[in-house]
Amino acid sequence: NSTSWASTASPSTPSTPPRTGARRASGSSPPTAGT
């Protein structure tokens, strides 16, 4: 189940494949979600 929900989470799927691209989006994601 853990893997299933993680896949649907979307953030986990795109974050794993595009490590470089995810890194840039990650920087913007944390601050936005934190707020």
PDB file of N, CA, C and O in Angstrom:
ATOM      1  N   ASN A   1       0.846  -1.198   0.000  1.00  0.00           N
ATOM      2  CA  ASN A   1       0.000   0.000   0.000  1.00  0.00           C
ATOM      3  C   ASN A   1       0.886   1.255   0.000  1.00  0.00           C
ATOM      4  O   ASN A   1       0.615   2.235  -0.694  1.00  0.00           O
ATOM      5  N   SER A   2       1.902   1.187   0.767  1.00  0.00           N
ATOM      6  CA  SER A   2       2.816   2.351   0.889  1.00  0.00           C
ATOM      7  C   SER A   2       3.265   2.815  -0.496  1.00  0.00           C
ATOM      8  O   SER A   2       3.226   4.003  -0.814  1.00  0.00           O
ATOM      9  N   THR A   3       3.691   1.850  -1.309  1.00  0.00           N
ATOM     10  CA  THR A   3       4.176   2.215  -2.652  1.00  0.00           C
ATOM     11  C   THR A   3       3.020   2.774  -3.492  1.00  0.00           C
ATOM     12  O   THR A   3       3.206   3.699  -4.284  1.00  0.00           O
ATOM     13  N   SER A   4       1.858   2.216  -3.313  1.00  0.00           N
ATOM     14  CA  SER A   4       0.686   2.639  -4.105  1.00  0.00           C
ATOM     15  C   SER A   4       0.371   4.113  -3.808  1.00  0.00           C
ATOM     16  O   SER A   4       0.261   4.927  -4.725  1.00  0.00           O
ATOM     17  N   TRP A   5       0.232   4.434  -2.568  1.00  0.00           N
ATOM     18  CA  TRP A   5      -0.135   5.822  -2.221  1.00  0.00           C
ATOM     19  C   TRP A   5       1.004   6.776  -2.622  1.00  0.00           C
ATOM     20  O   TRP A   5       0.765   7.912  -3.033  1.00  0.00           O
ATOM     21  N   ALA A   6       2.205   6.300  -2.497  1.00  0.00           N
ATOM     22  CA  ALA A   6       3.368   7.150  -2.840  1.00  0.00           C
ATOM     23  C   ALA A   6       3.331   7.468  -4.337  1.00  0.00           C
ATOM     24  O   ALA A   6       3.628   8.588  -4.756  1.00  0.00           O
ATOM     25  N   SER A   7       2.968   6.478  -5.120  1.00  0.00           N
ATOM     26  CA  SER A   7       2.925   6.678  -6.584  1.00  0.00           C
ATOM     27  C   SER A   7       1.848   7.718  -6.905  1.00  0.00           C
ATOM     28  O   SER A   7       2.031   8.571  -7.773  1.00  0.00           O
ATOM     29  N   THR A   8       0.750   7.632  -6.207  1.00  0.00           N
ATOM     30  CA  THR A   8      -0.350   8.575  -6.450  1.00  0.00           C
ATOM     31  C   THR A   8      -0.001   9.962  -5.903  1.00  0.00           C
ATOM     32  O   THR A   8      -0.564  10.971  -6.327  1.00  0.00           O
ATOM     33  N   ALA A   9       0.906   9.990  -4.988  1.00  0.00           N
ATOM     34  CA  ALA A   9       1.282  11.277  -4.361  1.00  0.00           C
ATOM     35  C   ALA A   9       1.790  12.237  -5.442  1.00  0.00           C
ATOM     36  O   ALA A   9       1.703  13.455  -5.285  1.00  0.00           O
ATOM     37  N   SER A  10       2.313  11.689  -6.526  1.00  0.00           N
ATOM     38  CA  SER A  10       2.793  12.543  -7.628  1.00  0.00           C
ATOM     39  C   SER A  10       4.172  13.113  -7.303  1.00  0.00           C
ATOM     40  O   SER A  10       5.086  12.991  -8.118  1.00  0.00           O
ATOM     41  N   PRO A  11       4.341  13.719  -6.158  1.00  0.00           N
ATOM     42  CA  PRO A  11       5.637  14.332  -5.786  1.00  0.00           C
ATOM     43  C   PRO A  11       6.736  13.278  -5.745  1.00  0.00           C
ATOM     44  O   PRO A  11       7.890  13.543  -6.082  1.00  0.00           O
ATOM     45  N   SER A  12       6.353  12.088  -5.327  1.00  0.00           N
ATOM     46  CA  SER A  12       7.358  11.008  -5.211  1.00  0.00           C
ATOM     47  C   SER A  12       7.741  10.517  -6.613  1.00  0.00           C
ATOM     48  O   SER A  12       8.918  10.288  -6.889  1.00  0.00           O
ATOM     49  N   THR A  13       6.773  10.359  -7.477  1.00  0.00           N
ATOM     50  CA  THR A  13       7.055   9.820  -8.821  1.00  0.00           C
ATOM     51  C   THR A  13       7.975  10.763  -9.627  1.00  0.00           C
ATOM     52  O   THR A  13       9.028  10.330 -10.094  1.00  0.00           O
ATOM     53  N   PRO A  14       7.603  12.011  -9.792  1.00  0.00           N
ATOM     54  CA  PRO A  14       8.405  12.964 -10.582  1.00  0.00           C
ATOM     55  C   PRO A  14       9.721  13.275  -9.882  1.00  0.00           C
ATOM     56  O   PRO A  14      10.729  13.560 -10.529  1.00  0.00           O
ATOM     57  N   SER A  15       9.701  13.218  -8.592  1.00  0.00           N
ATOM     58  CA  SER A  15      10.915  13.545  -7.819  1.00  0.00           C
ATOM     59  C   SER A  15      11.993  12.484  -8.038  1.00  0.00           C
ATOM     60  O   SER A  15      13.181  12.802  -8.103  1.00  0.00           O
ATOM     61  N   THR A  16      11.578  11.236  -8.149  1.00  0.00           N
ATOM     62  CA  THR A  16      12.570  10.143  -8.295  1.00  0.00           C
ATOM     63  C   THR A  16      13.229  10.156  -9.682  1.00  0.00           C
ATOM     64  O   THR A  16      14.457  10.177  -9.766  1.00  0.00           O
ATOM     65  N   PRO A  17      12.470  10.144 -10.736  1.00  0.00           N
ATOM     66  CA  PRO A  17      13.031  10.101 -12.103  1.00  0.00           C
ATOM     67  C   PRO A  17      13.892  11.334 -12.404  1.00  0.00           C
ATOM     68  O   PRO A  17      15.102  11.200 -12.589  1.00  0.00           O
ATOM     69  N   PRO A  18      13.308  12.507 -12.455  1.00  0.00           N
ATOM     70  CA  PRO A  18      14.053  13.741 -12.800  1.00  0.00           C
ATOM     71  C   PRO A  18      14.775  14.303 -11.591  1.00  0.00           C
ATOM     72  O   PRO A  18      14.363  15.333 -11.057  1.00  0.00           O
ATOM     73  N   ARG A  19      15.804  13.676 -11.161  1.00  0.00           N
ATOM     74  CA  ARG A  19      16.511  14.145  -9.929  1.00  0.00           C
ATOM     75  C   ARG A  19      16.907  15.628 -10.128  1.00  0.00           C
ATOM     76  O   ARG A  19      16.701  16.453  -9.238  1.00  0.00           O
ATOM     77  N   THR A  20      17.453  15.935 -11.255  1.00  0.00           N
ATOM     78  CA  THR A  20      17.902  17.321 -11.483  1.00  0.00           C
ATOM     79  C   THR A  20      16.686  18.264 -11.532  1.00  0.00           C
ATOM     80  O   THR A  20      16.642  19.275 -10.831  1.00  0.00           O
ATOM     81  N   GLY A  21      15.731  17.921 -12.352  1.00  0.00           N
ATOM     82  CA  GLY A  21      14.536  18.772 -12.486  1.00  0.00           C
ATOM     83  C   GLY A  21      13.794  18.851 -11.154  1.00  0.00           C
ATOM     84  O   GLY A  21      13.321  19.915 -10.754  1.00  0.00           O
ATOM     85  N   ALA A  22      13.702  17.729 -10.488  1.00  0.00           N
ATOM     86  CA  ALA A  22      12.967  17.701  -9.201  1.00  0.00           C
ATOM     87  C   ALA A  22      13.680  18.626  -8.203  1.00  0.00           C
ATOM     88  O   ALA A  22      13.039  19.311  -7.406  1.00  0.00           O
ATOM     89  N   ARG A  23      14.975  18.628  -8.264  1.00  0.00           N
ATOM     90  CA  ARG A  23      15.763  19.463  -7.302  1.00  0.00           C
ATOM     91  C   ARG A  23      15.281  20.922  -7.419  1.00  0.00           C
ATOM     92  O   ARG A  23      15.045  21.572  -6.401  1.00  0.00           O
ATOM     93  N   ARG A  24      15.142  21.411  -8.585  1.00  0.00           N
ATOM     94  CA  ARG A  24      14.736  22.833  -8.770  1.00  0.00           C
ATOM     95  C   ARG A  24      13.303  22.988  -8.232  1.00  0.00           C
ATOM     96  O   ARG A  24      13.012  23.907  -7.467  1.00  0.00           O
ATOM     97  N   ALA A  25      12.449  22.102  -8.634  1.00  0.00           N
ATOM     98  CA  ALA A  25      11.038  22.192  -8.185  1.00  0.00           C
ATOM     99  C   ALA A  25      10.978  21.969  -6.669  1.00  0.00           C
ATOM    100  O   ALA A  25      10.144  22.547  -5.971  1.00  0.00           O
ATOM    101  N   SER A  26      11.867  21.132  -6.191  1.00  0.00           N
ATOM    102  CA  SER A  26      11.874  20.823  -4.737  1.00  0.00           C
ATOM    103  C   SER A  26      12.091  22.125  -3.945  1.00  0.00           C
ATOM    104  O   SER A  26      11.417  22.374  -2.945  1.00  0.00           O
ATOM    105  N   GLY A  27      13.017  22.924  -4.396  1.00  0.00           N
ATOM    106  CA  GLY A  27      13.312  24.178  -3.689  1.00  0.00           C
ATOM    107  C   GLY A  27      12.059  25.043  -3.598  1.00  0.00           C
ATOM    108  O   GLY A  27      11.847  25.729  -2.597  1.00  0.00           O
ATOM    109  N   SER A  28      11.254  25.014  -4.607  1.00  0.00           N
ATOM    110  CA  SER A  28      10.048  25.850  -4.625  1.00  0.00           C
ATOM    111  C   SER A  28       8.913  25.142  -3.878  1.00  0.00           C
ATOM    112  O   SER A  28       8.009  25.791  -3.352  1.00  0.00           O
ATOM    113  N   SER A  29       8.968  23.835  -3.839  1.00  0.00           N
ATOM    114  CA  SER A  29       7.893  23.048  -3.205  1.00  0.00           C
ATOM    115  C   SER A  29       7.909  23.193  -1.676  1.00  0.00           C
ATOM    116  O   SER A  29       6.877  23.497  -1.077  1.00  0.00           O
ATOM    117  N   PRO A  30       9.033  22.985  -1.061  1.00  0.00           N
ATOM    118  CA  PRO A  30       9.146  23.067   0.409  1.00  0.00           C
ATOM    119  C   PRO A  30       8.616  24.392   0.965  1.00  0.00           C
ATOM    120  O   PRO A  30       7.787  24.378   1.875  1.00  0.00           O
ATOM    121  N   PRO A  31       9.064  25.515   0.452  1.00  0.00           N
ATOM    122  CA  PRO A  31       8.635  26.831   0.942  1.00  0.00           C
ATOM    123  C   PRO A  31       7.135  27.022   0.736  1.00  0.00           C
ATOM    124  O   PRO A  31       6.443  27.553   1.604  1.00  0.00           O
ATOM    125  N   THR A  32       6.645  26.589  -0.409  1.00  0.00           N
ATOM    126  CA  THR A  32       5.206  26.764  -0.698  1.00  0.00           C
ATOM    127  C   THR A  32       4.365  25.912   0.239  1.00  0.00           C
ATOM    128  O   THR A  32       3.389  26.390   0.817  1.00  0.00           O
ATOM    129  N   ALA A  33       4.746  24.646   0.386  1.00  0.00           N
ATOM    130  CA  ALA A  33       3.973  23.722   1.235  1.00  0.00           C
ATOM    131  C   ALA A  33       4.104  24.167   2.695  1.00  0.00           C
ATOM    132  O   ALA A  33       3.140  24.104   3.458  1.00  0.00           O
ATOM    133  N   GLY A  34       5.288  24.611   3.071  1.00  0.00           N
ATOM    134  CA  GLY A  34       5.506  25.042   4.462  1.00  0.00           C
ATOM    135  C   GLY A  34       4.567  26.196   4.801  1.00  0.00           C
ATOM    136  O   GLY A  34       4.014  26.257   5.899  1.00  0.00           O
ATOM    137  N   THR A  35       4.395  27.100   3.854  1.00  0.00           N
ATOM    138  CA  THR A  35       3.540  28.255   4.124  1.00  0.00           C
ATOM    139  C   THR A  35       2.106  27.777   4.196  1.00  0.00           C
ATOM    140  O   THR A  35       1.199  28.580   4.415  1.00  0.00           O
TER     141      THR A  35
END
